[in-house]
Amino acid sequence: PRAFLNSLVITAAGTLLGLAVMCPCAYALSRKEFRHRGALMIFLMIPMLFSGGLVSSYMVNTQVLHLRNTYWALILPGLCSTWYLMMLRNYFITSLPDSLVESARLDGAMPLQTFWWIVLPVCKPVVMTVAVFQIFAYWNSWYPALLYIDTNHTELYPLQYVLVNIERSIQAMANDAKYL
């Protein structure tokens, strides 16, 4: 039951925080007024094409951010995906007319008000799609628990990690049974 609750908390927190980070970032990248969007897009695309590697990610998360044996170790590494940013950005570019944003600006809406009251309701389909992808990614994730949670902190294990451990134990017993 604890692992199931952990998975629910990690999935809900990761999905909500991920959307809270990625949606405004993708919206800013979709706007022509944003001067540095080209450079930022290149900066975001490089890790998507050439991964920084597991060792560097592990060292940053454990030694710089001190996330070992915390819920944040299971949430933060999957928080922002370049692929999802690209999906959101492209949807904002293709489906959000500039005249809609401009009319909100002429009516006196601040950029955050425009984003919250105009852009998000219009772009619900892509936001919900990314939310579903995030939910599945967090719910099925067991590898961060393997990397960042020690065996003496079993109260932090998500459900998928417990199930993977059960499967490994069954396979080990089946392999040992061959030799009896």
C-alpha positions in Angstrom: 0.0 0.0 0.0 2.8 2.4 0.8 4.4 1.9 -2.7 1.0 2.5 -4.4 0.6 5.7 -2.4 4.2 6.8 -3.3 3.5 6.2 -7.0 0.3 8.3 -6.8 2.1 11.2 -5.1 5.1 11.0 -7.4 2.8 10.8 -10.5 0.5 13.7 -9.4 3.4 16.0 -8.3 5.5 15.2 -11.3 2.7 15.7 -13.8 1.5 19.0 -12.3 4.9 20.4 -11.8 6.0 19.3 -15.3 3.0 21.0 -16.9 3.6 24.1 -14.8 7.2 24.3 -16.1 6.8 23.2 -19.7 3.6 25.0 -20.7 4.9 28.6 -20.0 8.3 27.7 -21.5 6.8 26.3 -24.7 4.5 29.3 -24.9 7.4 31.7 -24.6 9.3 29.7 -27.2 6.4 30.0 -29.6 6.1 33.8 -29.5 7.9 35.8 -32.2 8.5 38.6 -29.7 10.8 36.5 -27.7 14.3 37.5 -28.9 16.4 34.6 -27.8 14.0 31.8 -28.8 16.4 30.4 -31.5 19.3 30.2 -29.2 17.2 28.6 -26.4 15.8 26.1 -28.9 19.3 25.0 -29.9 20.2 24.8 -26.2 17.2 22.6 -25.6 17.7 20.4 -28.7 21.3 19.5 -27.9 20.5 17.3 -24.9 17.6 15.7 -26.9 20.0 14.7 -29.6 23.1 14.0 -27.6 22.4 12.8 -24.1 24.6 14.1 -21.3 24.9 10.6 -20.0 23.9 8.7 -16.9 27.1 9.3 -14.9 26.8 13.1 -15.1 23.1 13.0 -14.4 23.7 10.8 -11.4 26.5 13.1 -10.0 24.5 16.3 -10.5 21.4 14.8 -8.8 23.2 13.2 -5.9 26.3 15.4 -5.2 25.2 18.9 -6.4 21.4 18.8 -5.7 21.6 16.3 -2.9 18.5 14.5 -4.0 19.5 11.0 -2.9 16.8 9.2 -0.8 14.1 11.9 -1.4 10.9 12.0 -3.3 12.5 14.8 -5.4 15.0 12.3 -6.8 12.0 10.5 -8.3 10.2 13.7 -9.5 12.9 16.2 -10.8 14.8 14.1 -13.3 11.7 13.6 -15.4 10.2 17.0 -14.9 10.9 18.6 -18.2 11.2 16.8 -21.5 12.4 18.5 -24.6 10.1 16.3 -26.7 7.1 17.5 -24.8 8.3 21.1 -25.0 8.5 20.7 -28.8 5.0 19.2 -28.9 3.6 22.1 -26.9 5.5 24.8 -28.8 4.5 23.5 -32.2 0.9 23.3 -31.2 1.0 26.9 -29.8 2.6 28.0 -33.1 0.1 26.2 -35.4 -3.2 26.4 -33.5 -3.0 29.7 -31.6 -3.7 32.6 -33.8 -1.6 35.7 -33.2 -4.7 37.9 -33.5 -6.1 36.2 -30.4 -3.1 37.0 -28.3 -2.9 40.5 -29.7 -6.5 41.2 -29.0 -6.0 40.1 -25.4 -3.0 42.5 -25.2 -5.1 45.3 -26.6 -7.8 44.7 -24.0 -5.2 45.2 -21.3 -4.4 41.7 -20.3 -0.9 41.1 -18.9 1.1 38.3 -20.4 0.4 35.9 -17.5 -3.3 36.7 -17.8 -3.2 36.1 -21.5 -1.5 32.8 -21.0 -3.8 31.6 -18.2 -7.2 32.8 -19.5 -6.7 32.7 -23.3 -3.9 30.4 -24.3 -4.5 27.4 -21.9 -8.2 27.0 -22.6 -7.6 27.1 -26.4 -4.8 24.6 -26.2 -6.4 22.0 -23.8 -5.9 19.1 -26.3 -2.1 19.3 -26.4 -1.9 20.1 -22.6 -4.0 17.0 -21.8 -1.9 14.9 -24.3 1.3 15.9 -22.6 -0.3 15.3 -19.2 -1.3 11.8 -20.2 2.3 11.1 -21.4 3.7 12.5 -18.2 1.3 10.4 -16.1 2.3 7.2 -17.9 6.0 8.1 -17.7 5.9 8.7 -14.0 3.7 5.8 -13.2 5.8 3.3 -15.1 9.1 4.7 -13.9 11.2 2.4 -11.7 14.8 3.2 -12.8 15.2 6.5 -10.8 14.3 4.5 -7.6 17.0 2.0 -8.5 19.5 4.8 -8.9 18.6 7.2 -6.2 16.9 5.3 -3.3 19.0 3.1 -1.0 17.8 -0.3 0.2 17.4 1.0 3.8 14.8 3.6 2.6 12.1 1.2 1.3 9.4 3.6 2.4 10.2 5.7 -0.6 9.9 2.9 -3.2 7.3 3.4 -5.9 5.0 0.6 -7.0 6.8 -0.2 -10.2 10.1 -0.7 -8.4 8.5 -3.1 -5.9 7.0 -5.0 -8.8 10.3 -5.2 -10.7 12.0 -6.5 -7.5 9.3 -9.2 -7.1 9.8 -10.2 -10.8 13.6 -10.4 -10.3 13.1 -12.5 -7.2 10.8 -14.9 -9.0 13.3 -15.2 -11.8 16.1 -15.9 -9.4 14.1 -18.6 -7.6 13.2 -20.2 -11.0 16.9 -20.2 -12.0 17.9 -21.7 -8.7 15.2 -24.4 -8.9 16.9 -25.7 -12.1 19.9 -26.8 -10.0 18.0 -28.7 -7.3 
